[in-house]
Structure formats: structure tokens, C-alpha cells
């Protein structure tokens, strides 16, 4: 039967979602950590705002709250296994940067670590936080972006499709496929 | 030079993000609309919460605020052109369901339209709203999920990779590619 639906209880089925490495630290570049977050999204354009959902028992929670800043580092698909690892171990027990061979570079506007191996990183200042139950939502204003220069052409254009970013859907780490169209293409004159 | 970075001002570069059709109405199934939203994400697991960013001048804003409910409908990649269209025209001017050939079915728990042609739809009740500047963030609790039965196997398992969902990155509508791993695979015994 066409369009037949099965009804399930509410869940976290929104997909695909980004899967990012959130960088955070003590605000003094002395202690830092990263954790994998798939509960993330852009929430507003101007000022640019992203939201991340973090479990309150996470080691990174204290670092984000005391420093008031974090970074959102988008991994390329070849980092999938390291991304998974940074989501299942805690910074209380493991130096994830050392274990994964990640290079921490300084934020340009925030005192939180940018992961050099990720093609795009957002530097964020916490503007709101909201307890939602299992996760705390931190809304961060994106105050600067770091992009691996190799992906920027001579016209200063960044082609995201070359960065080979990673998506997440229902427990699967998924690479991106074909570009099917660009914003506004449905109403452009053919 | 390896790991050289170019620093840009803050922007909406988080990618990939979902690109969904948000369904909304007057709460009486008399007037309804849908709009395309890419500023969306899962924000918490328990209770399951999603966030959507909607420009306050949007026609749908009034429908969401007066009804207190919305749906999040995930399109398959073959709907990309219709998804684009529903983001560039307004429900004030166009009956998008009619124009796109979408079938509105009733929510099981909320009085907002579910788009039958989308393989997964979340039924949401607004729990928080927060003005972030250009967009209002609505945080919705997912109270039910409708899944096209054709994607559910005899063990009641839904394989999202068969639904061929659509992602969005920097203005590009992108299909999903290969599954590279599943949650926890980095620490499982090989």
C-alpha cells in the first residue's frame, strides 16, 4: 500500500546530522579536550549561531562552562574511526589529541583548541545554555572560522564538497555523495 | 604547508546539515503549510528534542506559534528540487502541498501535517523558543515518528540507509554515500 506509515514512539531519528569534534579547554590553553557530538546544528544565520547538545556528566561540560567557549571541528570521512573513538572514551581517562594524533592549534578569537586535521573549524562563544533533559544545549555564536587553505581556490572560494565531510544517521558514519542541486535551482530559468 | 589555515569571519559553515520540510498548520487541520529548513538538529536524546531555526517573518512562524506543534519531514534525495522550491516560495502565495504533489496526512499525536512522500517524519510539540537574531529557535519534543512501512523489515528494524535521505552543505543539496562504520566500531574487537 503506497504511503503506508508505521508509527513509532518519539526518538532521535532526525538524519542526516553532522558529526563533529567539539574542542574545549580551560580557557588558558593548558588543559584541553575534544568530544564527538552529533547533536549539533546551525540554528541562526545572523549572528551565526550553532547549537550543541552535551550530556551533563561529560568531562567537557565543565571546560565549556568555565571557559565559555568551544570549537566545532568538522572531520573528513577518513577520520571516521577517530571520530567514533572520541565519542566513546572520556577525556578524564585518555588524552584524545595524543591518542588520535590530532594537532591542537589556537583559536584566533577564542581560547579553545582547533583541530588542525579537520578541514573546517568554527570558533564559538557560548551565548545561551538550556537544560533539555539528557543533554544541555549550548548555543554558540560563531565568531571565526578556520578552513584548511588547501581547499580554498585563488578566488578565495571554499568548495565544501572537496573537504569530504562526514555525516551521521542512526548510528552510521556516512560519507557524502553526489551534489544534486544548489539553493534556488528549482526556480532558476533553465 | 601542511595544516595551514585561512581565517574567515564567523558564518553558517556547519556541514553537512539535514534539510527537512517542516510541516505546520492552524492546529485544526484546516490550514497547513510546509517550509524547508536546514537550520535543524537533534539537541537531546531523552526526551528526544529537535531544534529548528525559522525566520520570524516566515508565514509558518504564526502557524507554529499558535498551534504549538510542527512536524519534521525528511525527504529522500529524489525530492531535492521540491525541497528547494519549498524554501524559496512562501505559503502566503502558493499552496506548496498542491504544487509539489505532496500528500498531507494527519499527525498521530499532533495536529500538524505529515508529508506522506517523506520516508521519516517527526511529530513535535514546541517546548522552548528562543530569539537568536535572524532566526527563532523552536525546540520541539519528538512525541511520535512516522516511517514509511516499506523501509521497515520483518524484524521491525528501520534501515535509514535505504531511505536515501538528503543532506545540505553550503548551498548544495547532497545525497548520502557509503557507510564507513557504526557507533562504537573503533573500540570493538576486530
HADDOCK unambig.tbl for C-alpha pairs under 7 A between the chains (distance, minus, plus):
assign (segid A and resid 3 and name CA) (segid B and resid 116 and name CA) 5.73 0.50 0.50
assign (segid A and resid 3 and name CA) (segid B and resid 117 and name CA) 6.71 0.50 0.50
assign (segid A and resid 3 and name CA) (segid B and resid 148 and name CA) 6.28 0.50 0.50
assign (segid A and resid 4 and name CA) (segid B and resid 148 and name CA) 5.88 0.50 0.50
assign (segid A and resid 4 and name CA) (segid B and resid 149 and name CA) 5.69 0.50 0.50
assign (segid A and resid 5 and name CA) (segid B and resid 146 and name CA) 5.84 0.50 0.50
assign (segid A and resid 5 and name CA) (segid B and resid 147 and name CA) 5.33 0.50 0.50
assign (segid A and resid 5 and name CA) (segid B and resid 148 and name CA) 4.55 0.50 0.50
assign (segid A and resid 5 and name CA) (segid B and resid 149 and name CA) 5.05 0.50 0.50
assign (segid A and resid 6 and name CA) (segid B and resid 146 and name CA) 5.60 0.50 0.50
assign (segid A and resid 6 and name CA) (segid B and resid 147 and name CA) 5.21 0.50 0.50
assign (segid A and resid 6 and name CA) (segid B and resid 148 and name CA) 6.22 0.50 0.50
assign (segid A and resid 6 and name CA) (segid B and resid 149 and name CA) 5.36 0.50 0.50
assign (segid A and resid 7 and name CA) (segid B and resid 144 and name CA) 6.86 0.50 0.50
assign (segid A and resid 7 and name CA) (segid B and resid 145 and name CA) 5.65 0.50 0.50
assign (segid A and resid 7 and name CA) (segid B and resid 146 and name CA) 4.62 0.50 0.50
assign (segid A and resid 7 and name CA) (segid B and resid 147 and name CA) 6.46 0.50 0.50
assign (segid A and resid 8 and name CA) (segid B and resid 144 and name CA) 5.83 0.50 0.50
assign (segid A and resid 8 and name CA) (segid B and resid 145 and name CA) 5.03 0.50 0.50
assign (segid A and resid 8 and name CA) (segid B and resid 146 and name CA) 6.33 0.50 0.50
assign (segid A and resid 9 and name CA) (segid B and resid 143 and name CA) 6.36 0.50 0.50
assign (segid A and resid 9 and name CA) (segid B and resid 144 and name CA) 4.58 0.50 0.50
assign (segid A and resid 9 and name CA) (segid B and resid 145 and name CA) 5.95 0.50 0.50
assign (segid A and resid 10 and name CA) (segid B and resid 48 and name CA) 6.60 0.50 0.50
assign (segid A and resid 10 and name CA) (segid B and resid 142 and name CA) 4.77 0.50 0.50
assign (segid A and resid 10 and name CA) (segid B and resid 143 and name CA) 4.40 0.50 0.50
assign (segid A and resid 10 and name CA) (segid B and resid 144 and name CA) 4.02 0.50 0.50
assign (segid A and resid 10 and name CA) (segid B and resid 145 and name CA) 5.40 0.50 0.50
assign (segid A and resid 11 and name CA) (segid B and resid 48 and name CA) 5.29 0.50 0.50
assign (segid A and resid 11 and name CA) (segid B and resid 142 and name CA) 6.30 0.50 0.50
assign (segid A and resid 12 and name CA) (segid B and resid 42 and name CA) 6.54 0.50 0.50
assign (segid A and resid 12 and name CA) (segid B and resid 45 and name CA) 6.16 0.50 0.50
assign (segid A and resid 12 and name CA) (segid B and resid 48 and name CA) 5.63 0.50 0.50
assign (segid A and resid 14 and name CA) (segid B and resid 42 and name CA) 6.35 0.50 0.50
assign (segid A and resid 15 and name CA) (segid B and resid 18 and name CA) 6.12 0.50 0.50
assign (segid A and resid 16 and name CA) (segid B and resid 17 and name CA) 6.83 0.50 0.50
assign (segid A and resid 16 and name CA) (segid B and resid 18 and name CA) 5.33 0.50 0.50
assign (segid A and resid 16 and name CA) (segid B and resid 167 and name CA) 6.29 0.50 0.50
assign (segid A and resid 17 and name CA) (segid B and resid 16 and name CA) 6.81 0.50 0.50
assign (segid A and resid 17 and name CA) (segid B and resid 17 and name CA) 5.48 0.50 0.50
assign (segid A and resid 17 and name CA) (segid B and resid 18 and name CA) 5.69 0.50 0.50
assign (segid A and resid 17 and name CA) (segid B and resid 41 and name CA) 6.65 0.50 0.50
assign (segid A and resid 18 and name CA) (segid B and resid 15 and name CA) 6.12 0.50 0.50
assign (segid A and resid 18 and name CA) (segid B and resid 16 and name CA) 5.32 0.50 0.50
assign (segid A and resid 18 and name CA) (segid B and resid 17 and name CA) 5.70 0.50 0.50
assign (segid A and resid 39 and name CA) (segid B and resid 41 and name CA) 6.33 0.50 0.50
assign (segid A and resid 39 and name CA) (segid B and resid 42 and name CA) 4.87 0.50 0.50
assign (segid A and resid 39 and name CA) (segid B and resid 43 and name CA) 4.96 0.50 0.50
assign (segid A and resid 39 and name CA) (segid B and resid 44 and name CA) 6.78 0.50 0.50
assign (segid A and resid 40 and name CA) (segid B and resid 41 and name CA) 5.57 0.50 0.50
assign (segid A and resid 40 and name CA) (segid B and resid 42 and name CA) 6.45 0.50 0.50
assign (segid A and resid 40 and name CA) (segid B and resid 43 and name CA) 6.43 0.50 0.50
assign (segid A and resid 41 and name CA) (segid B and resid 17 and name CA) 6.65 0.50 0.50
assign (segid A and resid 41 and name CA) (segid B and resid 39 and name CA) 6.33 0.50 0.50
assign (segid A and resid 41 and name CA) (segid B and resid 40 and name CA) 5.58 0.50 0.50
assign (segid A and resid 41 and name CA) (segid B and resid 41 and name CA) 4.60 0.50 0.50
assign (segid A and resid 42 and name CA) (segid B and resid 12 and name CA) 6.56 0.50 0.50
assign (segid A and resid 42 and name CA) (segid B and resid 14 and name CA) 6.35 0.50 0.50
assign (segid A and resid 42 and name CA) (segid B and resid 39 and name CA) 4.87 0.50 0.50
assign (segid A and resid 42 and name CA) (segid B and resid 40 and name CA) 6.46 0.50 0.50
assign (segid A and resid 43 and name CA) (segid B and resid 39 and name CA) 4.94 0.50 0.50
assign (segid A and resid 43 and name CA) (segid B and resid 40 and name CA) 6.42 0.50 0.50
assign (segid A and resid 43 and name CA) (segid B and resid 52 and name CA) 6.56 0.50 0.50
assign (segid A and resid 43 and name CA) (segid B and resid 53 and name CA) 4.91 0.50 0.50
assign (segid A and resid 43 and name CA) (segid B and resid 137 and name CA) 6.38 0.50 0.50
assign (segid A and resid 44 and name CA) (segid B and resid 39 and name CA) 6.78 0.50 0.50
assign (segid A and resid 44 and name CA) (segid B and resid 53 and name CA) 5.91 0.50 0.50
assign (segid A and resid 44 and name CA) (segid B and resid 132 and name CA) 6.36 0.50 0.50
assign (segid A and resid 44 and name CA) (segid B and resid 133 and name CA) 6.97 0.50 0.50
assign (segid A and resid 44 and name CA) (segid B and resid 134 and name CA) 6.11 0.50 0.50
assign (segid A and resid 44 and name CA) (segid B and resid 135 and name CA) 4.98 0.50 0.50
assign (segid A and resid 45 and name CA) (segid B and resid 12 and name CA) 6.16 0.50 0.50
assign (segid A and resid 45 and name CA) (segid B and resid 134 and name CA) 6.01 0.50 0.50
assign (segid A and resid 45 and name CA) (segid B and resid 135 and name CA) 6.94 0.50 0.50
assign (segid A and resid 46 and name CA) (segid B and resid 133 and name CA) 5.96 0.50 0.50
assign (segid A and resid 46 and name CA) (segid B and resid 134 and name CA) 5.20 0.50 0.50
assign (segid A and resid 47 and name CA) (segid B and resid 133 and name CA) 6.34 0.50 0.50
assign (segid A and resid 48 and name CA) (segid B and resid 10 and name CA) 6.59 0.50 0.50
assign (segid A and resid 48 and name CA) (segid B and resid 11 and name CA) 5.30 0.50 0.50
assign (segid A and resid 48 and name CA) (segid B and resid 12 and name CA) 5.64 0.50 0.50
assign (segid A and resid 52 and name CA) (segid B and resid 43 and name CA) 6.58 0.50 0.50
assign (segid A and resid 53 and name CA) (segid B and resid 43 and name CA) 4.92 0.50 0.50
assign (segid A and resid 53 and name CA) (segid B and resid 44 and name CA) 5.92 0.50 0.50
assign (segid A and resid 81 and name CA) (segid B and resid 186 and name CA) 5.40 0.50 0.50
assign (segid A and resid 84 and name CA) (segid B and resid 183 and name CA) 6.31 0.50 0.50
assign (segid A and resid 84 and name CA) (segid B and resid 184 and name CA) 6.16 0.50 0.50
assign (segid A and resid 84 and name CA) (segid B and resid 186 and name CA) 5.96 0.50 0.50
assign (segid A and resid 85 and name CA) (segid B and resid 186 and name CA) 5.46 0.50 0.50
assign (segid A and resid 85 and name CA) (segid B and resid 187 and name CA) 6.81 0.50 0.50
assign (segid A and resid 88 and name CA) (segid B and resid 184 and name CA) 6.64 0.50 0.50
assign (segid A and resid 116 and name CA) (segid B and resid 3 and name CA) 5.73 0.50 0.50
assign (segid A and resid 117 and name CA) (segid B and resid 3 and name CA) 6.71 0.50 0.50
assign (segid A and resid 132 and name CA) (segid B and resid 44 and name CA) 6.36 0.50 0.50
assign (segid A and resid 133 and name CA) (segid B and resid 44 and name CA) 6.98 0.50 0.50
assign (segid A and resid 133 and name CA) (segid B and resid 46 and name CA) 5.97 0.50 0.50
assign (segid A and resid 133 and name CA) (segid B and resid 47 and name CA) 6.34 0.50 0.50
assign (segid A and resid 134 and name CA) (segid B and resid 44 and name CA) 6.12 0.50 0.50
assign (segid A and resid 134 and name CA) (segid B and resid 45 and name CA) 6.01 0.50 0.50
assign (segid A and resid 134 and name CA) (segid B and resid 46 and name CA) 5.20 0.50 0.50
assign (segid A and resid 135 and name CA) (segid B and resid 44 and name CA) 4.98 0.50 0.50
assign (segid A and resid 135 and name CA) (segid B and resid 45 and name CA) 6.94 0.50 0.50
assign (segid A and resid 137 and name CA) (segid B and resid 43 and name CA) 6.38 0.50 0.50
assign (segid A and resid 142 and name CA) (segid B and resid 10 and name CA) 4.76 0.50 0.50
assign (segid A and resid 142 and name CA) (segid B and resid 11 and name CA) 6.29 0.50 0.50
assign (segid A and resid 143 and name CA) (segid B and resid 9 and name CA) 6.36 0.50 0.50
assign (segid A and resid 143 and name CA) (segid B and resid 10 and name CA) 4.39 0.50 0.50
assign (segid A and resid 144 and name CA) (segid B and resid 7 and name CA) 6.87 0.50 0.50
assign (segid A and resid 144 and name CA) (segid B and resid 8 and name CA) 5.84 0.50 0.50
assign (segid A and resid 144 and name CA) (segid B and resid 9 and name CA) 4.58 0.50 0.50
assign (segid A and resid 144 and name CA) (segid B and resid 10 and name CA) 4.02 0.50 0.50
assign (segid A and resid 145 and name CA) (segid B and resid 7 and name CA) 5.65 0.50 0.50
assign (segid A and resid 145 and name CA) (segid B and resid 8 and name CA) 5.05 0.50 0.50
assign (segid A and resid 145 and name CA) (segid B and resid 9 and name CA) 5.95 0.50 0.50
assign (segid A and resid 145 and name CA) (segid B and resid 10 and name CA) 5.40 0.50 0.50
assign (segid A and resid 146 and name CA) (segid B and resid 5 and name CA) 5.85 0.50 0.50
assign (segid A and resid 146 and name CA) (segid B and resid 6 and name CA) 5.62 0.50 0.50
assign (segid A and resid 146 and name CA) (segid B and resid 7 and name CA) 4.63 0.50 0.50
assign (segid A and resid 146 and name CA) (segid B and resid 8 and name CA) 6.34 0.50 0.50
assign (segid A and resid 147 and name CA) (segid B and resid 5 and name CA) 5.34 0.50 0.50
assign (segid A and resid 147 and name CA) (segid B and resid 6 and name CA) 5.22 0.50 0.50
assign (segid A and resid 147 and name CA) (segid B and resid 7 and name CA) 6.47 0.50 0.50
assign (segid A and resid 148 and name CA) (segid B and resid 3 and name CA) 6.28 0.50 0.50
assign (segid A and resid 148 and name CA) (segid B and resid 4 and name CA) 5.89 0.50 0.50
assign (segid A and resid 148 and name CA) (segid B and resid 5 and name CA) 4.56 0.50 0.50
assign (segid A and resid 148 and name CA) (segid B and resid 6 and name CA) 6.24 0.50 0.50
assign (segid A and resid 149 and name CA) (segid B and resid 4 and name CA) 5.69 0.50 0.50
assign (segid A and resid 149 and name CA) (segid B and resid 5 and name CA) 5.05 0.50 0.50
assign (segid A and resid 149 and name CA) (segid B and resid 6 and name CA) 5.37 0.50 0.50
assign (segid A and resid 160 and name CA) (segid B and resid 170 and name CA) 6.93 0.50 0.50
assign (segid A and resid 167 and name CA) (segid B and resid 16 and name CA) 6.28 0.50 0.50
assign (segid A and resid 170 and name CA) (segid B and resid 160 and name CA) 6.93 0.50 0.50
assign (segid A and resid 171 and name CA) (segid B and resid 182 and name CA) 5.37 0.50 0.50
assign (segid A and resid 171 and name CA) (segid B and resid 183 and name CA) 5.03 0.50 0.50
assign (segid A and resid 172 and name CA) (segid B and resid 179 and name CA) 6.22 0.50 0.50
assign (segid A and resid 172 and name CA) (segid B and resid 181 and name CA) 5.94 0.50 0.50
assign (segid A and resid 172 and name CA) (segid B and resid 182 and name CA) 4.45 0.50 0.50
assign (segid A and resid 172 and name CA) (segid B and resid 183 and name CA) 6.36 0.50 0.50
assign (segid A and resid 173 and name CA) (segid B and resid 179 and name CA) 5.70 0.50 0.50
assign (segid A and resid 173 and name CA) (segid B and resid 180 and name CA) 5.48 0.50 0.50
assign (segid A and resid 173 and name CA) (segid B and resid 181 and name CA) 5.36 0.50 0.50
assign (segid A and resid 173 and name CA) (segid B and resid 182 and name CA) 5.90 0.50 0.50
assign (segid A and resid 174 and name CA) (segid B and resid 176 and name CA) 6.82 0.50 0.50
assign (segid A and resid 174 and name CA) (segid B and resid 177 and name CA) 6.21 0.50 0.50
assign (segid A and resid 174 and name CA) (segid B and resid 178 and name CA) 5.52 0.50 0.50
assign (segid A and resid 174 and name CA) (segid B and resid 179 and name CA) 4.34 0.50 0.50
assign (segid A and resid 174 and name CA) (segid B and resid 180 and name CA) 5.66 0.50 0.50
assign (segid A and resid 175 and name CA) (segid B and resid 176 and name CA) 6.35 0.50 0.50
assign (segid A and resid 175 and name CA) (segid B and resid 177 and name CA) 4.95 0.50 0.50
assign (segid A and resid 175 and name CA) (segid B and resid 178 and name CA) 5.38 0.50 0.50
assign (segid A and resid 175 and name CA) (segid B and resid 179 and name CA) 6.51 0.50 0.50
assign (segid A and resid 176 and name CA) (segid B and resid 174 and name CA) 6.82 0.50 0.50
assign (segid A and resid 176 and name CA) (segid B and resid 175 and name CA) 6.35 0.50 0.50
assign (segid A and resid 176 and name CA) (segid B and resid 176 and name CA) 4.66 0.50 0.50
assign (segid A and resid 176 and name CA) (segid B and resid 177 and name CA) 4.80 0.50 0.50
assign (segid A and resid 177 and name CA) (segid B and resid 174 and name CA) 6.21 0.50 0.50
assign (segid A and resid 177 and name CA) (segid B and resid 175 and name CA) 4.96 0.50 0.50
assign (segid A and resid 177 and name CA) (segid B and resid 176 and name CA) 4.80 0.50 0.50
assign (segid A and resid 177 and name CA) (segid B and resid 177 and name CA) 4.35 0.50 0.50
assign (segid A and resid 178 and name CA) (segid B and resid 174 and name CA) 5.52 0.50 0.50
assign (segid A and resid 178 and name CA) (segid B and resid 175 and name CA) 5.39 0.50 0.50
assign (segid A and resid 179 and name CA) (segid B and resid 172 and name CA) 6.23 0.50 0.50
assign (segid A and resid 179 and name CA) (segid B and resid 173 and name CA) 5.71 0.50 0.50
assign (segid A and resid 179 and name CA) (segid B and resid 174 and name CA) 4.34 0.50 0.50
assign (segid A and resid 179 and name CA) (segid B and resid 175 and name CA) 6.51 0.50 0.50
assign (segid A and resid 180 and name CA) (segid B and resid 173 and name CA) 5.48 0.50 0.50
assign (segid A and resid 180 and name CA) (segid B and resid 174 and name CA) 5.65 0.50 0.50
assign (segid A and resid 181 and name CA) (segid B and resid 172 and name CA) 5.93 0.50 0.50
assign (segid A and resid 181 and name CA) (segid B and resid 173 and name CA) 5.36 0.50 0.50
assign (segid A and resid 182 and name CA) (segid B and resid 171 and name CA) 5.37 0.50 0.50
assign (segid A and resid 182 and name CA) (segid B and resid 172 and name CA) 4.45 0.50 0.50
assign (segid A and resid 182 and name CA) (segid B and resid 173 and name CA) 5.90 0.50 0.50
assign (segid A and resid 183 and name CA) (segid B and resid 84 and name CA) 6.29 0.50 0.50
assign (segid A and resid 183 and name CA) (segid B and resid 171 and name CA) 5.03 0.50 0.50
assign (segid A and resid 183 and name CA) (segid B and resid 172 and name CA) 6.36 0.50 0.50
assign (segid A and resid 184 and name CA) (segid B and resid 84 and name CA) 6.16 0.50 0.50
assign (segid A and resid 184 and name CA) (segid B and resid 88 and name CA) 6.63 0.50 0.50
assign (segid A and resid 186 and name CA) (segid B and resid 81 and name CA) 5.42 0.50 0.50
assign (segid A and resid 186 and name CA) (segid B and resid 84 and name CA) 5.97 0.50 0.50
assign (segid A and resid 186 and name CA) (segid B and resid 85 and name CA) 5.46 0.50 0.50
assign (segid A and resid 187 and name CA) (segid B and resid 85 and name CA) 6.81 0.50 0.50
